[in-house]
Amino acid sequence: MIITPTLVILMAIVFILLFLFLKTVDNRKWLVFLISLVLTPLTYFYVVYPFINIVSSYHHQKYFNSEAWLEKPALRYEMIDSTIETDTLKGKTKTEIETLLGKAEWLTWDDEKKAHDTNKWNYGLGIEPGAFTDEKSNVEISFKNNKVASLKTYTEPIIFDTVED
């Protein structure tokens, strides 16, 4: 475990809250201090830390890996930030993109042409973990002269299939 300032501050807050609570139960300060000292790590790691993980939307960042992209599509959101920042795919041809990412999952609809735009490929990135997540992430890859011009991430609401009777 890495001891960080955030960990120390949160542990101190948990200790103080436990100490104040237990002081209402018993007036012996040495006993309250000892019980608070023992209960602080347990309370932090079994109550506070899981709660923080549930409500926060933090996720690990990974470098782009074509194998992982193809094998675990639900975890693509972990790779996309690094892929965009480092211009990993910029300048690649459609054939190279198809080799790295697989066939386009869907094409963007062009209202002017009233057809799908073959120069805008879309891939699903998965759903970022979190208690209040109600959107899924996607990336749109735009091509110009058969080469990647830009990558744009966007979200859309999660829609579950309904079973009709």
N, C-alpha and C positions, 0 to 999 in steps of 0.2 A: 504494500500500500504506500502510496506517495502522500506525504504530509504537505498539504498546500495551505495557504492563508485562509481560503474559503472553508476547508475542512476544520481548521482550528477555530474559526469564528462560529461556525455552525455547532461544533461540539461544545463550545463555551456557552452558547445560547441554550442548548439542550440541558447542560449542567445547571445553569442558573434557574431555568424553569422547573426542573426536577427538584432542585434545592428548595425553591420557594413553595412548591406544592407539598413536599414532604415535611417542611417546617410547620405546616398547618396540622399535620398528623401527630408529630412528636416535638417536644421542646428541647431535647438533648441535641445540641448542635453537632457534636462529634459523631453521633450516630447518623444524623441526617446527612452530614457531609460524606461519611463512609458509604451509605446506601446510594447517595447521588452519584458518587464516584464509580460505583459498580454498575449502576443502571444506565449511566450516560452512554457508553458504547453500545449497549444492547438496544436502548431506545433509538439511538441514531441509526444504527445499521438495520434494524427491523421495522422502524416506523418512518422516520424522517427521510432517509435515503430512498427507500422504495417510493414514497409519495413524490419526491422531487423527480424521480425518473418517470413516473406516470404522467405528471402534468407538464414536464418540459419536452421540447421537441428536438432535443439534441440527438444527433446520430453520427456515427463514425464516418470519416472521409477516407476514401481509398483512391489509389491511382487507377487509371483506366487499364483494364485487362480484358481482352477480347473473349477469352475462354469463360471468365466469370460473367461477362455480359450475356453471353449466349446460354450458359447453364443456369444462371439464377436471375431471371428477369425481374423478380420482385425486389432485388437489392441494387438495381441500377442507380437509384437515387444517391447511393453512397459514392459512386464514381463520377457523376455528371459534373459536379462543381470543378473538380480537378481537370476534367476533360475540356471544359470550356476555358478555364483560366490558362491552361498551357497550350491551347490551340492544337491539341493532339490530332484532331480530325480535319482541321482547316487545310484546304488545298488538295484533299484526297478526291479521287474520282468516284463515280457512282459504283463502279465495280469493286474498288478497294473498300468502300463503305459497306457494300453488301457482304464482302468477305469478312470484315471485322465485326459488323453488327447483325448480320443476317438480313433477310429481305425486309423491306419496309413493312411495318405492321399495318399502317394505313396512310393514305395520301390526303393532303389538305384539299378541301373543297374550294374551288374558285368560282365565286358567284358570277363574275363577268363572262367566263367561258361556259358556265353551267356544266362543269365537268371537274374531275379530280386533276390537281396540278401535279404533274409527274416530276416537278423540280422541288417539291416540298414533301419530304418523307417524315413520318412521325413514328416514334417509339414510346411505349409505356415505360415509366421509370419505377413504378411500384408506389406503395403507400408508406409514407414516413411514419415511424412509430410515434405514438402519443395518445393520451386519453381522449383528446378532443379533436382528433384528426377526422375531417369529413371530406377531404379532397385527395385526389391522386395526382401524381406528377407525370408530366410527359415532356418530351423534347421534340422540337421541329427542326429538321436539318434542311436548310435551303441551299440549292445548287444554282450556280451561274456558270454557264459554259462547261457543263458536265463536271464541275468541281465544287467542293463544299465552300459556300460563301459565309454562312453563319449558322450558329446553333442558338435556339431560343427555347428556354424552358417555360412551361405554363402549367397551370393546374385546372382541374375540372372536378365538379362534384362526383362523389362516389354514388353510383346508382346500382342498387341491387335488383336482380331479376325477381319479379314477383310470380308466384305460382297461382295460376288461375284455376278455379275449380270447374 
